[in-house]
Amino acid sequence: MSADASEVANKRIQFANLTKGLADMKCRLDKAQKKYEQTMNKLRSATHKTDNLESGSKIAEDMFKQAEDNRDGIEKKIASKKNELFKLTQELLILQ
């Protein structure tokens, strides 16, 4: 009977140790899950910021392209007007 009581006491001690170990593991798991959520939130925030920056960059690129196209059109008009002015000047010189 003493052996049985000793075995039961040992089993209780083992059970208590396992329970404590399980509680410690749950605590570590909770901490890891919280850290994971924090990291995921930071990642979402960084992704959102990156998306906003890329969107702004795309808009700026489009505006720049449009400005270049406008500049090219104006330069063509200026060249055309210069050519027209040159021809008129030549005609004026001939008439004098």
C-alpha positions as CSV (number, residue, x, y, z in Angstrom):
1,M,0.0,0.0,0.0
2,S,2.9,2.3,0.8
3,A,4.2,1.7,-2.7
4,D,0.9,2.5,-4.2
5,A,0.6,5.7,-2.2
6,S,4.2,6.7,-3.3
7,E,3.3,6.0,-6.9
8,V,0.2,8.1,-6.7
9,A,2.2,10.9,-5.1
10,N,4.8,10.7,-7.8
11,K,2.0,10.8,-10.5
12,R,0.5,13.8,-8.8
13,I,3.9,15.6,-8.8
14,Q,4.4,14.6,-12.5
15,F,0.9,15.9,-13.3
16,A,1.5,19.1,-11.4
17,N,4.8,19.6,-13.3
18,L,3.1,18.9,-16.6
19,T,0.3,21.3,-15.7
20,K,2.9,24.0,-14.8
21,G,4.8,23.3,-18.0
22,L,1.6,23.5,-20.0
23,A,0.7,26.8,-18.4
24,D,4.2,28.2,-19.2
25,M,3.8,27.1,-22.8
26,K,0.4,28.7,-23.0
27,C,1.9,31.9,-21.7
28,R,4.7,31.8,-24.2
29,L,2.2,31.0,-27.0
30,D,0.1,34.1,-26.0
31,K,3.2,36.3,-26.0
32,A,4.2,34.9,-29.4
33,Q,0.7,35.5,-30.8
34,K,0.7,39.1,-29.5
35,K,4.1,39.7,-31.0
36,Y,2.9,38.1,-34.3
37,E,-0.1,40.4,-34.3
38,Q,2.1,43.4,-33.6
39,T,4.4,42.5,-36.5
40,M,1.4,41.9,-38.8
41,N,0.0,45.3,-37.9
42,K,3.3,46.9,-38.6
43,L,3.5,45.1,-41.9
44,R,-0.1,46.1,-42.9
45,S,0.8,49.7,-42.0
46,A,4.0,49.6,-44.0
47,T,2.2,48.0,-46.9
48,H,-0.5,50.7,-46.7
49,K,2.1,53.5,-46.7
50,T,4.0,51.9,-49.6
51,D,0.8,51.6,-51.6
52,N,0.0,55.3,-50.9
53,L,3.5,56.3,-51.9
54,E,3.4,54.1,-55.1
55,S,0.0,55.6,-55.9
56,G,1.3,59.1,-55.4
57,S,4.4,58.3,-57.5
58,K,2.2,57.0,-60.3
59,I,0.1,60.2,-60.3
60,A,3.3,62.2,-60.3
61,E,4.7,60.2,-63.3
62,D,1.5,60.7,-65.2
63,M,1.5,64.4,-64.5
64,F,5.2,64.6,-65.6
65,K,4.4,62.7,-68.8
66,Q,1.5,65.1,-69.5
67,A,3.8,68.1,-68.8
68,E,6.4,66.7,-71.2
69,D,3.8,66.1,-73.9
70,N,2.5,69.7,-73.4
71,R,6.1,71.0,-73.6
72,D,6.7,69.0,-76.8
73,G,3.5,70.4,-78.4
74,I,4.4,74.0,-77.4
75,E,8.0,73.5,-78.8
76,K,6.5,72.3,-82.1
77,K,4.2,75.4,-82.2
78,I,7.1,77.7,-81.4
79,A,9.2,76.0,-84.2
80,S,6.3,76.4,-86.6
81,K,5.8,80.1,-85.7
82,K,9.6,80.7,-86.0
83,N,9.5,79.1,-89.5
84,E,6.5,81.2,-90.4
85,L,8.1,84.3,-89.1
86,F,11.3,83.6,-91.1
87,K,9.3,83.1,-94.3
88,L,7.4,86.4,-93.7
89,T,10.7,88.1,-93.0
90,Q,12.2,86.8,-96.3
91,E,9.1,88.0,-98.2
92,L,9.4,91.4,-96.5
93,L,13.0,91.6,-97.5
94,I,12.2,90.7,-101.1
95,L,9.5,93.4,-101.2
96,Q,11.8,96.1,-100.0
